[in-house]
Structure formats: C-alpha cells, structure tokens
C-alpha cells in the first residue's frame, strides 16, 4: 500500500491535446515521454507519477498501458468537455476482504449523516470566512440537531439540498448566481462548477481505486447504472474546495465570459481557453491532495480496522 510520504512525492499530470498537432505518450527507459508531431516535448520518471489525465485525442501504446499498471499509475482519458470516457486503473481490485466488508456494511444511514454533516459544516465555514455568516456556532448546532432527527435517506437528501441551495445563493451572490443546474451548461457559473467537480471526482475516484474500493457501491448515493456512487459520496466533503476556488478566481478577475460561446441554449468553453480553467481547478485540487489522501486512507481503515471512526475533512480558513 502506498505510504503518505511516497504519495506526497508523486505528481498528477494533466495533458491537453492541441488541435492540428499529433500528440502521443510513450514509455522509454522508466520515463513517460510526451511527444508533439513525433518530436520530444517533455518527460517525467514513472516513479514520480500517480495519475495521468489526458484531455482530447492522443495516441498511446499498449506498452504504455502495461507500464502504467506496472508502476501503479492510473490513466484517465477525458473528452474536450472533461468527461472521463475510459480509464486504466492501478487499483487493488483483488482486495476481496475490503470489498466484502464494503458490501455488507449495515449502518449506511449513519455514514451518510456524517458525510452530509461534514459537507454542510464546510459550506458554513466558507460563508463564515467571507463574513456572509455571523451566527456560525448557532447554525452548526441547529444543523446537527436536524441531522440527528432524520430517519431515512430521503429526508437527509432533502435537508442537504435545502442547505446547499441557501449556500450557493449567499456564497456566489457577487457572481449574479441564479441556481445550481448540474451538466446543463445553463450559465458560465454552472459550467465552471461542472469542470471543477469533474476534476475533483476523478481525483477522488483514483484514490479510492488505489485502495481497492468498488467505486460503484456507495452508501449515500445508491446503486445506479454506470454511476460510481462511492466516488460521488466521498467527494461531497471536498466540494467546498472547488466552490472556494471559483469565488477566488472571480474576485481575481480570472473568469472572462468572452472565453465561452453560447450554442444551442448552452454555454460552451472555447477550446483555446480550456488550459486556463484546467490550471485553475487542478491547482485547487493539488493544494488539498494530502488532505484527500488522508481522508481516503482513514476511510479505508474505517472498514478494515475495528473501532475506527468515520473520517472528517475541515477546510482551512
């Protein structure tokens, strides 16, 4: 199992295909070699790579895939819209003890309550950080009392939705916030949140695979065809990382609506401007990679070590 010091030395590569250029990744002498038009552009040691996210059309070899698995590197293939359409996992799929306990876990509602409480706490911390919330302690106490009284997943989902709606309205009010509409590309704010959450989801998913979890078996998000419900679950406490980055980028003037096109009732990010927003959100994820690794590691121990507590993530103020 990868240790924290080993993980902290690792890097995540985000590689974007350039239109009109032949892009390829190859393996050469324990290095991953990136080529443009068959000319060497960059290289990195396989020992330093944790995961590779390839955006756009690339040429990769079977040798590269084999070596990625050999060196424990997860390979994710993303479209230009950042949707992951294929992956080569380096996870421990043979960890049958973990999966047996994952499938037989009975206290799913209590786990879901802790997850939602953690997510809402981080949302309130962000509001407090921007001085949008003055009665923080009262809000935390009120929220915990409400969660304690909840008796089923449907009630919990409704409560989470209510708090999130209020959070988005208050936190992004400077950005002319309308409402959260995932994957609809309703406006620029929703497009950017979708991009950020996609990177966060893929990173969390790769960490869960690292430990051998079945990422399709969740406890808050229930089983649904081709949905990685567990990855959806574990990313919930960390959504605040993307939320904070979006508001920060807006206040720094990094977001420009001219970078987007409006086509067929949807906002679409121009191809030439993708790199900027990839950098914005990948940097936010990378700054919190230690905390995410720690969380998933403790989540693993929660299943395999008797008496371990459910993990918690608190965003730093």
C-alpha positions in Angstrom: 0.0 0.0 0.0 1.3 3.5 -0.9 2.5 5.5 2.1 1.8 9.2 2.6 5.5 10.2 2.1 5.5 8.3 -1.2 2.3 9.8 -2.2 3.5 13.4 -1.5 6.4 12.9 -3.9 4.0 11.8 -6.7 2.7 14.1 -9.3 -0.6 14.2 -11.3 -0.2 15.0 -15.0 -2.9 17.0 -16.9 -2.0 16.7 -20.6 -4.1 18.6 -23.2 -4.1 17.7 -26.8 -3.6 20.5 -29.2 -5.7 20.8 -32.3 -3.8 20.1 -35.5 -0.9 18.5 -33.7 -0.1 14.8 -33.4 0.0 14.1 -29.7 1.4 10.9 -28.2 2.6 9.4 -25.0 5.3 6.7 -24.9 7.3 4.7 -22.4 11.1 5.0 -22.6 13.7 3.9 -20.0 11.4 4.2 -17.0 10.2 7.5 -18.2 6.9 8.7 -19.7 7.7 10.7 -22.9 5.3 13.3 -24.3 5.7 14.0 -28.0 4.2 16.6 -30.3 4.4 15.8 -34.0 6.7 12.9 -33.1 9.2 15.3 -31.5 10.1 15.0 -27.8 8.3 17.7 -25.8 8.7 16.6 -22.2 9.4 13.6 -20.0 8.9 12.5 -16.4 10.0 9.5 -14.4 7.4 6.8 -13.9 8.3 6.7 -10.2 7.1 10.2 -9.8 3.6 9.9 -11.4 0.4 9.0 -9.5 -2.2 9.5 -12.3 -2.4 10.9 -15.8 -5.4 12.8 -17.1 -5.4 13.0 -20.9 -7.7 15.6 -22.4 -8.5 15.3 -26.1 -7.3 12.9 -28.7 -4.0 11.2 -28.0 -2.0 8.3 -29.4 -1.0 5.9 -26.7 0.7 2.5 -27.0 -0.1 -0.9 -25.4 3.4 -0.8 -23.8 2.5 2.5 -22.1 -0.7 1.0 -20.7 1.2 -2.1 -19.5 3.9 0.1 -17.8 1.3 2.3 -16.2 -0.2 -0.7 -14.4 3.3 -2.0 -13.5 4.2 1.3 -11.9 0.9 1.9 -10.2 -0.2 4.8 -12.5 -3.9 5.4 -13.2 -4.6 6.6 -16.7 -7.8 8.6 -17.3 -9.0 9.6 -20.8 -11.2 12.7 -20.9 -13.0 14.4 -23.8 -12.7 18.0 -24.5 -15.7 18.6 -22.2 -13.7 16.9 -19.4 -15.9 13.9 -19.3 -14.0 10.7 -18.4 -14.9 8.1 -21.1 -12.2 5.5 -20.3 -9.7 4.6 -17.6 -6.9 2.2 -16.9 -6.9 1.7 -13.1 -3.9 0.7 -11.0 -6.2 -0.2 -8.1 -6.2 -3.3 -5.9 -9.3 -4.9 -7.4 -8.3 -8.2 -5.7 -8.7 -6.7 -2.2 -11.6 -9.0 -1.5 -11.6 -8.5 2.3 -12.2 -4.8 1.8 -14.9 -5.3 -0.8 -16.7 -8.0 1.3 -16.9 -5.6 4.2 -17.9 -2.7 1.9 -20.8 -4.8 0.5 -22.0 -6.0 4.0 -21.8 -2.6 5.8 -25.2 -2.1 7.5 -25.0 1.4 9.1 -25.2 3.3 5.8 -27.6 5.9 7.1 -25.3 6.9 9.9 -22.4 7.1 7.5 -24.5 9.3 5.2 -25.4 11.6 8.1 -21.7 12.1 9.0 -20.9 12.8 5.3 -23.7 15.4 5.0 -22.8 17.0 8.3 -19.2 17.3 7.1 -20.3 18.8 3.8 -22.6 21.4 5.4 -20.1 22.3 8.0 -17.6 23.2 5.3 -20.2 25.2 3.5 -20.8 27.2 6.7 -17.1 27.6 7.2 -16.8 29.2 3.7 -19.7 31.6 4.5 -18.0 32.5 7.8 -14.7 33.0 6.0 -16.3 35.6 3.7 -18.2 37.1 6.6 -21.5 36.1 5.0 -22.5 34.3 8.2 -22.3 35.8 11.6 -24.1 33.2 13.8 -21.8 30.3 12.8 -22.0 28.4 16.1 -25.8 28.6 16.2 -26.0 27.4 12.6 -23.7 24.4 13.3 -25.7 23.4 16.4 -29.0 23.7 14.5 -27.8 21.7 11.6 -26.5 18.8 13.8 -29.8 18.7 15.7 -31.7 18.4 12.4 -29.5 15.6 11.2 -29.8 13.7 14.4 -33.6 13.6 14.0 -33.5 12.4 10.4 -34.8 8.8 9.9 -34.2 8.0 6.3 -32.1 8.8 3.2 -34.9 10.8 1.5 -35.2 13.2 4.4 -31.4 13.6 4.5 -31.2 14.3 0.8 -33.9 17.0 1.2 -32.1 18.6 4.0 -28.8 18.6 2.1 -30.5 20.2 -0.9 -32.0 22.9 1.2 -28.7 23.9 2.8 -26.8 23.7 -0.5 -29.4 26.0 -2.2 -29.0 28.6 0.5 -25.2 28.2 0.5 -24.9 28.8 -3.3 -27.2 31.8 -3.2 -25.2 33.5 -0.4 -21.7 32.5 -1.4 -21.9 33.3 -5.1 -24.2 36.4 -4.9 -21.4 38.6 -6.2 -21.4 36.4 -9.3 -25.0 37.0 -10.3 -25.9 33.5 -9.1 -29.2 32.1 -10.4 -29.3 28.4 -9.4 -27.3 25.2 -9.5 -28.1 23.1 -12.5 -25.6 20.3 -13.0 -24.5 19.3 -16.5 -27.0 21.6 -18.2 -24.4 24.3 -19.0 -27.1 26.8 -18.0 -24.7 29.6 -17.4 -20.9 30.2 -17.0 -21.1 29.6 -13.2 -22.6 26.2 -13.7 -20.1 25.3 -16.5 -17.2 26.1 -14.2 -18.5 24.2 -11.3 -19.1 21.2 -13.5 -15.4 21.4 -14.7 -14.1 21.8 -11.1 -16.3 19.0 -9.7 -15.2 16.7 -12.6 -11.6 17.0 -11.7 -12.3 16.6 -8.0 -14.4 13.5 -8.8 -11.7 11.9 -10.9 -9.1 12.5 -8.3 -11.2 11.1 -5.5 -12.1 8.1 -7.7 -8.4 7.4 -8.4 -7.6 7.5 -4.6 -10.5 5.0 -3.9 -9.2 2.7 -6.6 -5.8 2.9 -5.1 -7.1 1.1 -2.0 -9.3 -1.3 -4.0 -12.8 0.0 -3.3 -15.7 -0.8 -5.6 -16.4 2.8 -6.5 -19.9 1.8 -7.9 -21.1 0.7 -4.4 -22.0 3.8 -2.5 -23.8 4.4 0.8 -25.4 7.8 0.3 -25.7 7.8 -3.5 -27.4 4.5 -4.1 -26.7 2.0 -6.9 -27.5 3.4 -10.3 -26.5 2.1 -13.7 -22.8 3.1 -14.6 -22.6 5.6 -11.7 -19.7 5.5 -9.4 -21.8 6.1 -6.4 -19.0 5.8 -3.8 -16.8 8.4 -5.6 -19.9 10.7 -5.6 -20.2 10.1 -1.9 -16.6 10.7 -0.9 -16.2 13.9 -3.0 -19.1 15.6 -1.0 -17.0 17.0 1.9 -14.4 18.3 -0.7 -16.8 20.2 -3.0 -16.0 23.3 -0.9 -12.5 23.3 -2.4 -13.9 23.9 -5.8 -16.5 26.4 -4.5 -13.8 28.4 -2.8 -11.6 28.4 -5.9 -14.5 29.6 -8.2 -15.2 32.6 -6.0 -11.5 33.3 -5.6 -10.9 33.2 -9.4 -13.9 35.5 -9.9 -12.6 38.1 -7.4 -9.1 37.9 -9.0 -10.6 38.6 -12.4 -9.5 35.3 -13.9 -13.0 34.4 -15.2 -14.0 36.0 -18.5 -17.4 35.3 -20.1 -15.8 36.0 -23.5 -14.0 32.7 -23.1 -17.3 31.0 -23.6 -19.6 30.6 -26.5 -23.4 30.3 -26.4 -24.6 27.4 -28.7 -27.9 25.7 -28.8 -29.0 27.0 -25.5 -25.8 26.1 -23.7 -22.6 27.8 -22.7 -19.5 26.1 -24.1 -15.9 26.8 -23.2 -13.8 27.7 -26.2 -11.1 25.1 -27.0 -8.3 27.7 -26.9 -9.3 28.8 -23.4 -9.5 25.3 -21.8 -6.0 25.4 -20.5 -6.6 28.4 -18.2 -9.5 26.8 -16.4 -7.8 23.4 -16.2 -4.9 25.1 -14.4 -7.3 27.0 -12.0 -9.1 23.9 -10.8 -6.3 21.4 -11.0 -4.2 23.7 -8.7 -7.1 23.8 -6.2 -7.2 20.0 -6.1 -3.5 19.6 -5.9 -3.2 22.0 -2.9 -5.5 19.7 -1.0 -4.2 16.4 -2.2 -2.7 15.5 1.2 -6.0 16.1 3.0 -7.8 14.0 0.3 -5.3 11.2 0.6 -5.5 11.2 4.4 -9.3 11.1 4.2 -9.5 8.1 1.9 -6.8 6.3 3.9 -8.9 6.8 7.1 -12.0 5.7 5.2 -10.2 2.5 4.3 -9.2 1.9 7.9 -12.8 2.6 8.9 -13.7 -0.6 7.0 -10.8 -2.9 7.9 -9.9 -1.8 11.5 -12.4 -2.4 14.3 -13.4 0.7 16.2 -12.0 3.3 13.7 -14.1 6.4 13.4 -15.6 7.7 10.1 -13.2 10.3 8.7 -13.8 14.1 8.6 -12.3 16.9 6.4 -12.4 20.5 7.6 -11.4 23.2 5.1 -8.8 25.6 6.4 -9.8 29.2 7.0 
